[in-house]
Amino acid sequence: MSWITILTNDLTITGLKISVYRSSNSAYREFCSNCGSHLTFRHADSPDLVDIAISTLDNPELFAPDNQIWGDDKLAYLNEMNGLPIVPGNKV
């Protein structure tokens, strides 16, 4: 899953009712109350930052990745993803 991290004060969510799930003692996640889409992740150790799920943005292409985290846990086959055929849409 792709995320962007921004300052909490720079985030404004409009037009949605948000549900909050406390996923651990130090973190919580926010979801759209209507469809259940995972919107954000917040951690108590970094209260000034919020991670936003790229897939929920209107223009995700504006946010190119600049790093990958949890690289030691990456599934080995992900290294070969760029060589796989690309299917337009969801026609498998």
Sequence and secondary structure as in RCSB ss.txt:
>XXXX:A:sequence
MSWITILTNDLTITGLKISVYRSSNSAYREFCSNCGSHLTFRHADSPDLVDIAISTLDNPELFAPDNQIWGDDKL
AYLNEMNGLPIVPGNKV
>XXXX:A:secstr
  EEEEEGGG    S  EEEEE SSSEEEEEETTT  EEEEEETT TTEEEEEGGGSS GGGS     S GGG  
GGGGGGGGS   STT  
